[in-house]
Amino acid sequence: MSRSRNLFRSGQCKNDDASHQSVFRSGYPVSTRSRLFPMYISTLVIIVVLLCTYCRQQPETKIPSLSGMDYLLNNKELQSFGEKLFFDTNLSSPEGQSCAACHGPEVGWTGPDETVNKTGGVYPGALHERHGNRKPNSSAYASLAPLFNAFVENGKVVFSGGNFWDGRATGHLLGNPAADQAQGPFLNPVEQNIDNAKTLVDKVCNSEYASLFRKVGNDIW
């Protein structure tokens, strides 16, 4: 306080920016800050070097290309898991309906019920009083469909690719239209009627093929 009184009495502490900066600097010598600055830089450099060294020491994770057909056709474990998942009737709510209920392999992977096909084409869901709103299309070539796209041909816009009748499973979300499409039926109230994705995963993790799911999951993720 005595130092401040002396400054005001001497007229050194005036109400201007230059004077304020001079007073503030007098409390923390410039020379001290100048000596500390190289220490800050040195510490920063050391941290960056340590981080770079740590990153180089981490093993590289090889991520398979899921879009290539070679990966799908040659991975027997993935195929076996897909088959078990496709025909599992324990996943739906209530239990009893698998993917094959609307995509029967014996009829080209489309609706297998001849009566339903002749009288409207829409299939009942796990809750039989609920029905889908479109005839199931064939899943035989679902994984071969290209990403949904549009192009001009003979002056007209032509749409190609995607899954579902309207192509809304575009493949732009997960990289493959079949992968996008597969997210729909499990949680659809008029199909397998599973409450949410967590419930679905929990059921698969407690299934008889849970170890296979973890194996192919580790390969992918």
N, C-alpha and C positions, 0 to 999 in steps of 0.2 A: 504493500500500500504506500509506504514512504517513497518507493521508487516512482510510482505512478504520480504522486503529488509533485515530486520534483520535475517530472517530465512536463506536466501541465504548467507549473510555475515558470519553467524555462521556455515555454512556448514550442517545445519540440513535438508535443503531441497535438497536432492540429487535425481538424475534421476533414481530412482529404485522404484519398486512397494511398498515395505514396507514403504518407506518414504512418497510416495503419500498417502497411506492409513492413515498414522499417521497424515498428514496435514489435510486430509478431515475429519477425526474423530474429530480433534481438533475444527472444526467449529460446530459440532453437538454432544455434549457429549454423550458417551455411556450410562451413567447413566440415561439420559433423555429418550433415546429410550427404555431402560429396563423398565422404569416406564410406558411408553405408551403401551408396548406390551400386558400386561394383559387387558388393556382397549379395545384393538382391539378384543381380544378373547371374552371378556364379551359381547361386542356389537354384534359379530357374533352369539353367543349363544342365545341372546335375539331375534334376527331376526329369527333364525331357530325355536325357540319355538313359536313365533307369527305365523309363516307360518303354522306350524303343527296344532296349535289351530284353525286357519282359515279353513284349509282343513277338519278338523273333523266336523266343524260346518256346512259345505255345505251338503245339502240333496243329498242322493244317487239317481242316475238316473237308473231306472230299464229299461233295454233294452230288448225287447222281442226277442225270438229266431225265426227269420224269416225262418229258414230252416225246422222247425218242421211243419208237415202237420196239427197238431191240431190247431196251430195258424191260418193257412190259412182257415181251414174248419169251425172254430168256430167264426171268426171275421166277423160278418154280414156287418159292415160298410165298411170294406176293400173289401169285395165281391161286395157290391153295387157300390163302387167307381170304381173297376175294370170293372164292367159291363158297367157303363156309359162311361168310357174312351174307352173301346173296340168298342162301337157302335157310338161314336161321329164322325160325318161326317164334323164337323167344324174345325178340327185341321189341316187337310191336306192343302197343297198349290198347286193349288187352292182348295177351299173347295169342299167336295163331296165324299171323300173316307175315310172310316173307316177301322179298322182292319178286320171287318167282310167281307169286299169286297173280301178278299182272304182266309178268314177262316170262312165260313158260318156255323152256328150251325145246320142248316137244313140238311147239308150233311157231318156231322161228323167233322166239324170245319176245312174243307179244301176248295179248290176252288169250289165255288157254280155254276159256269157257265158251263153247260154241253157242249156247243159248244167249249168253250176254252179248256176244258179238252180233247175233242176228236181231236182237231186240233193243238196240241202243248203243251198246259198246262201252258204256261207262261201268266201272267195276266198284263193288262195295269195298269199303275200307276195313280196318281192324274192328271198328264199330260198324256193324253191318247196316245200320240204318243210315249211315252216311255214304255217299257215293262220290267218286271223282267227277270232275266236270269235263273230262275229255277221254276218248278211247286211248288206252296205252299204246304208244308207238313202239316199234321194235327196238330193242337195245343191242341187237346183234352187231351193229357197226358204230355204236355210240362213241367208242374210244377212237375211231378213225376220223370222226368229223373234224373239219378244220375250225379254226376260230371264226366266230360270226363276223362276216364282212359284207361289204357292198361294192359293186363295180358297175360300170356302164357298158352295156353291150347293145349294139345296134340302136343307139340313142335312148335306151331304156335302162333304168336302174335295176340291177339284179342283186338279190340277197342270197348269200350262201353261208353254209356252216352253222354251227351251234347245235344244241340239243333241245328237245321238246318240239312240239309242232310249230311253235312260233319262233324258235331259235333263241328264246330268252336266256337259256344257259349258254352264254356266249363263249365261255372259256377264257375270257379276259380277267377273271378273278383269280383262278388257280392255274391257268395255263393250259387247260384242257376242258372242252365242253362237257365231257363225261364226268369229270371231277366236279364241275359246277352243278351239273344236273343231280348228282348223287346226294347233294345236300338237301334237296327238296322233299322227297317222299318220306324219309324217316320222321320229320317233324310236322308234316302236313296233317292237319286234323282229319281230313277225309281220306287219308291213306294209313300210314302206320301209327300215327297219332302219339308219338313219343313226346313227352313234355318239353324237353330241351336237349341241347347237345350234351350237356354234362350227364344226364340220365342215360343217353345212348352210349357214351363212352364207358360209364360205370358198368353197364350191362355187358359190353364187349370185354371189359377187363375182368369180369367174373364169369366169362363163358369158358367152355372147354378148350377153346382155341386162343385163350388169352396170351399164352407164351409166344404163339406165332405172331399175334398182333404186336407184341412188344419187340419182337425180332425185326419185323419189316418196318416198324416205326423207327427203330434205332438206325436202320439203314437209310431211311429217308430224312429223318430230322436230326 
